[in-house]
Amino acid sequence: MGSAHTSRVRGRSVVTMVLVTLLLAGCGGAAPSVPPAVPTAAAKAASTVAAVAPTAAAAVQPAATAAAQIAPTVAAAAKPAATAVAQVAPTVVAAAQPAATAVAQTAPTVVAAVQKAASGEPYKIGAVLSISGFNSPLGTPERDTLQMMAEDLNSKGGINGRPLELVVYDSESDNTKAVTLVRRLLDQDRVLAVIGSSASGETLAFSQSIAEAEVPNVALAAAVAIFEPVKKWGFTTASSNLDSAGAIVNYMKAKSMDRVAVLHSTNGFGQDGRAVWQRLNDSGQIKVVATESFTDNDTDMSPQLTKLKGSEAQAIAIWGNNPAQAIVAKNYQQLGLNVPLMYSHSAPNAQFLQQAGDAANGIIMPTNKITVAEVVPANDPQKPVLDAYAQAFRARFNRPADQFGGHAYDAMQMVVDALNRGADTPAKLRDEIESTKNYVGVSGVFNYSPTNHSGMTPDALLMVMVESGRFVLAK
């Protein structure tokens, strides 16, 4: 489906190592060329491969007959089967492949590695993430984190001796595609739970499909509307827009500021942010003196900033995503404005720093602790989790971990914890997730309940600022 991207991670007592790179675009840009490894036996199995759906079958070991019965079967295609394979959206990735980092960037690709520890019917978990498009700074680290965790889990024997199969699709930062892909996870892949989406708009768009299917969804997005009012089958691991705006209000009050202007995106995240600021205004916590908006495709926000400059605002709150929020920072610098910029918690990521350049310096924003994990005190209960995740992610991908990958880490870990407690149906999984108490994660400490599907408190966030192109604690 388009450039739908799927990853499946599964273990088997005997699984064949195969690598097939399809001629499709990778997530967030052109994929590197990875030549397919075509075993001799695969050519003989071509007719079988072409008949297998949704993925193709592989035969490189004497155990090929058994492997061919695994559904959907990990596949490699000889040239006669190339057409059939090229139509397969899923990317199947299984543990401990030396080239996994490079392969995971290629879409769609079929990869398998030997798994000896886990056997039996896999637990199938799905994810819809914004791996490409304007929200790719969110979806890419989320995908990488989920794959890293699933591969590590399977290499250690899986869950209760059963492998975890991870099915990941790329929404391309498109609400409509996200809905279609979630329906595919629910109707065709028959997953036990759905992780994602990266974006608030996508998550809200498919929430009705989740409710109708009665399959739990652990979102990685911040809109208050995702969990308020409580949706029986919906949870989130991201700090909410309400907590994020509240952190900014507290910071402003500490600086004797009580008037703010809001510049927000018209996407789901930005609209939710606008509603949150209005809510804070109505409750008397802050005075919103002006509001302007922009679209994700706008390339110049100077007119909006000029209007806000003429207001009585003591600070300007920006609620959006890349690259638009980076453009705002550049326009602000070009206009020579000196009203402090306060960004939402969507900004703390490497791509924002790269796109905004030195215009990012001085901008203040809330973020989860992973962004500045090195300065989190040793007595903080999150410190061991933060350090372990940061070290594992850097070792695997040679770049820093961020809060968006952290959202995925917490979602996966809570799903795995629920599976370990015996939740082997969607209904049982939902109940176990809702009963989660004092889960210390990367994003914060979670306590879900029948009346709280957000789980975190405002103290999960810290205020940071950009200084010399890096995030430091705000002054």
N, C-alpha and C positions, 0 to 999 in steps of 0.2 A: 504494500500500500504506500505509494510515493516512495519516500526513502525511509519507510518504517524500519526501525532498528530494533532487533530483538536479541537478547542474550539468554542462553539457557545454560545453567551450570548444573551438572548432574554427575553422580558417581555410580559406578557399577562394579561388581566383583571382577569383571574383565571388560575394559572399554578400549576401543581402538583409538590410536592417536591419528587425527586427520586434520588437514588445514586446507580450506577452499576459500579463496578470496573472490568475491563476485564483482562484476564491473559496475558498481553503483557508487554514488557520491558518499563520502564519509560525513560524519556529524560535524557541523560547524566549519566545513571546508572540504577541499579535495582530499580524498584518502590516499595514503601512501600505497604504492604498488607492492602487493605481497603475492609472489607467485604461488599458485596452488600446488600442494603436495599430492600427487596422484599415485597411489599404490598400484602395483601390478594387478592385484586381485580386483581392484575397483573397476577396471575395464570390463572384466568378466561379469561384474555384477550390474552393469549399466542398465540393463532392462529392468532389474529390480529397483534400482535407484529411481528411475524415472517414474515408477508407479507409486512411490511412497509420498504421502502428504501428511502434514504440511512441510516436513523437511525430508531430505534424502537419506538413503541408507549407506552405511560404510561397511566394507569388508576387506580388512587387511590382516586378520588373524584367523586361526582355525575356529575361533569363537564367533565368526561372522554370522552364522545362522541364528545364534541366540541374540546377538546384537541387533540383527535386523528386526527382531520382534519387539524391541523397545520403542515405545511411541511417546512423542514423536522421536524417531530414531536419529541419532547423531550421524551426519552424512558426509560423504565425499563423493564427488561426481567425476566420472571420466568425461572426455570431450562429448560423446554422444548425449550425455545427460546435462550438458551445460545449460541448455535452455530452461529445463525444468528447475535446476538449482537456482538460476538467476532470478526466478520468480518467487523464491522463498524469502520472506521478510526476516525471519528470526536469525539472530546471531547466537550460536551455541558455544558457550565458553565453559570449560571445566577445568578444575584446579591445577595449579602449579605448573603451568606452561611457561617455559623460560621467556618466550616472546609475547607473553600475554599482554603486556602493556601496549606494544605496538599494534597487536592484533585487535585489541579492544577498541582502538581508534578507527578501525576499518569497518565499513558497513556496506552491505551485510556480509558477514563472514561466518564460516562454520569451523569451529575449533574444538578439539577434544584432547584431553590428557588422561593418562592412566590413573584410575582411582581403584584402590584395592580395599579401602577400609569400609566404605558404605555400600550397602546393597539393599534390595527391596524396592517397593514402589516409592518414588520420590514425593516429597512435599513440594507442590508447585506454587510459587509465589510470583505474582506479576508486578510490573511497574510501568507507568507511563511518565516519561520525563522530557523536559525541554532541552534535549541534547544539542539541537541546532536551532537557529533563529535567534531573536534578540534576547531570549532568556537562557541562552547556552552557558553563560557564566554560572548559572544555578544548576542546570541539568547535567553538565559534564562532570563536575566533581561528585554529584549524587550517583550517577551511573558508575563511575570508577569505584566509589566506596562500596556500593552494593556488590559489584563483581568481586572486589577484593575480599569482602567478608564471606561471600558464598563459596569462593574457591578455598579459602582458608578453612572454613567450616567442613567442607567435604573432604579436604585432605586429612582432617582429624577424625573422620568417621561419620560425619553427618549428624543428624538429630535422631536420637533413639535408634541408631544403626541404619537410618534411612537417609538417602541423599537429599539435598535441597536443590530443586530446579528453579532457576531464576529466569523469568521471561521479561525482557525489557523492550519497550517500544519508544521511539522518538516521536513526540508530538509536533516537532518542528515549531514550537511556540505558537501553535494554532489551536484555538478552543474547539473548533469543529473536528479537527483530526484527533484531538484528545478524546472526545466523546466516542468517535468511531473505534479507536484503539482500545478503550476501556471495554466497549461492547465485545470486541474480539477476545480480550482476556477473559471476560465473563462467559461468553457463549461458546467459544471454540477452544480456548486453552483451559477453561474450567479451573481457574486458579482458586486457592483458598483465601487469598487476600490480595489487595491492590495497594502498592506503595506509590505515592505521588498524588497529584502532579507537582512539579516544581513551582507552578504559577497558580495564583489565587483564581484567576478567571477560568482556567482550565478545570481546576478542582470543582468550582461551583457549577460549571457547565455539565460535568458528568455525575454530579451528586445524586441526581434522580435515578440514573441507571444503577448506581451502587445500591440505593435504597430498594429498588424494585428487585434486584438480584439477591438481596440480603447477603452480601459479601462485605466484610470489613475493609475500610479504606483508611490507611494512615497517610494523611497528606503531609507535604513538606512545604506548605504555603501558609501565609500569615493573615489572610483576611479574617476578620472577626465573624463574618457571615458563614464561614466554614463550620464553626462550632457553636454559634449563638444565633438562634436557639439550638440546643443540643440536637444533633442528628444521630439517631440510634447507631448507624453503621459507619459514622465518620469521626475520625480523630485527626490531630495534627501534632507534629513535633517541632514546629517553628514558633518562636515567640510571636505573639500577635501584634497587629498594628496598634491596638490599644495600649499594650505594654510599651511598644516602641515610642509612640507619641507621648505616653506618660513619662518615659525616661527623659525625653527632650524637655517637657514642661518642668520637671523637677530640676533639671540642669539650668533652665532659664531662670526659674525662681531663685536659685542659689546665686545667680548673677544679677538679681533685682530686675529681671525683665518679665513683663506680663502681657505683651502684645506681639502677635505673630501673624505673618502672612503665609498663605499656603499655595504652593505651585505643584499641581499633581497631574499625573498621567490619567488619560481617560480609560485605561485598561482596568481590569477587575481589581488589581492591587491598588491602583491609584484612586479609583472611585471609593473603595473601602476606606482608604486613608482619609479622603475628604470627609466621609461620613464620621469617622472617628474624631477628627479635629472639630467638626461641628458639635459632636457630642460633648467634647471637653469644654467647648465654648459655652454650650447650653447649661452645663453643670457648674459654671463659674470658675473652673480651674485655670483657664487661660482666655484671653480675648483674641478672637480671630478677626483681624481688621480688613482683610482682603483675601480674595481667592482667585486664582487663575489656573488654566489647564493647558496641557499639550498632548499630542498624540505620540505614539511610539515611533512614528515615521517622520516627525518634525525634525528639521535640521537647523532651526534658529529660534531660540526662545527669548531673544532680545526684546521683542515687543511686550511680552508678558512681564519680564523682569523690570522693564522701564515703568510699567504701570504700578508694579508693587513698590518700586523705589519711591513713588509719590505718596505712599500710604504712611501711616503712623507706626508701621511694624518695627519692632526692635530686633527681629530675626525673621528669616524666611525659611520655612520648612519645605523640603523637596521630597515628593513621594512618587517614585517612578522606577524605571529599570534602565539598564544600558541598552544602547549607547546614548539614549536621550538625556539621562541625568549627567553624563559626562559633558554633553553639549551645553547643558545649563551652566556647569562650572566654568567652561571656557567663555560663554557669553557674559557671565557675571564678571569675570576678570577683564574682558574687553570693555565693558561698560564702566569699569572702575568703581564698582559698588563697594561699600564698606559695612553694610548690614550683615551680621553673621549668618552664614549658611548652615542649616541643620538638616542633614539628610536622614532618610529612613534607614532601617537596618538592612535594606536591600543593597546598599552601596559598598559595604566592606568586602571587596573582593579584588583580586589582582587585575582583572580586566578594567575595572573602574579606574584604578591608579594608572594603568597604561594609557587608556583613552583620554583621561582628563589631563594627564601630564602634570606640570607644575601648577595648573589651575586647581588641582585637588588640595594643595597645601592650605591648611587652616580650616578646612571643612570639618565639622563636628557631627558625630552620628552615634547611635547606639549599636551594639553588636553583642553576640554571644561570646563567651570567654575564650573560645578556641582562637579567635583572631589575635589575641595577645596572650596566648597560653604561657609564654615564657615568664610573664610577670605575675601570673596568678600565684598567690601564696601557697606554700606547701601544706598548710593546714586546711585548705579548701577541699571539701569532699570530692569535688570534680577533678582535682589536680591529677590523680593517677590515670583517670580515663582520658583526660585531655592529652597528657604526655604520651600515653600508649598509642592513641589514635594518630596524633601528629607524627610520631616517629614511624609508625607503620605506613602511613600514607606517603610520607616523603621517601621512605626506602623503596616503595613500590613505583611511584610515579615521578620522583625527582622534582617535586614542587611542593610548596607548603599546603597543608590542609586548610580548609576554611569552614565557615559556619554552615554553608549549604551542604557540603559533604557530611557535616556533623548531623544535620537533620536526617539524612539518609541512614547514617550509622544508627541513630536512636530508633528510627522506624524499624529497621531490620532487626536490631537487637531485641526490641520488645516483641516482635512477631516470633523470633526464634525462641525467646523465653517462654512464650505462650505455647509453642509447639512442644517444647521440652516438658511442659506441665501436662501434656496429653491432649491438647486441643487439636483434634484432627479433622474438624469440620469447620466451615465458615462461622456457624453459630457459636460453637465452643470457643473458637479463636477470638471472636468479638467479645465474648464474656470475659475471657482471660485478659485481654488487653485492657478492658474497662476496669478490671480489678487490680491493675498495676499500681503499686504503692512504693514510694521511696526508691524509684529507679533512678540511679545516678548516671546521667548520660553526658554526652558531649555538649548538648544544647542547654541542659539544666537538670534539675531534679524533678521528676515527673510523679504526679499523683492524680490518676484519672478516677472518675466516679460516674455514677449514672447522671449526675448533673454538671459534670465538668469533663469535657473531651478535649480541652486544651492542655491541661495538666501541669503547666508551669506557672510560676509567679514572676512578677516584674524584676525581682533581683537576679534573674538569669541573665540580665543585660548589663553591660558596662558602657560608659560613654568614652569614646575614643575620638581622636582627631588625626588628620593627616599632617605629618611633619617630615619634610625632606623625602617625600615619596613613600612613606611607610606609616603604618598605623601605630599610634602610641596612646597611652591613657590621656584623656582630655584634662586640661588644666583648668 
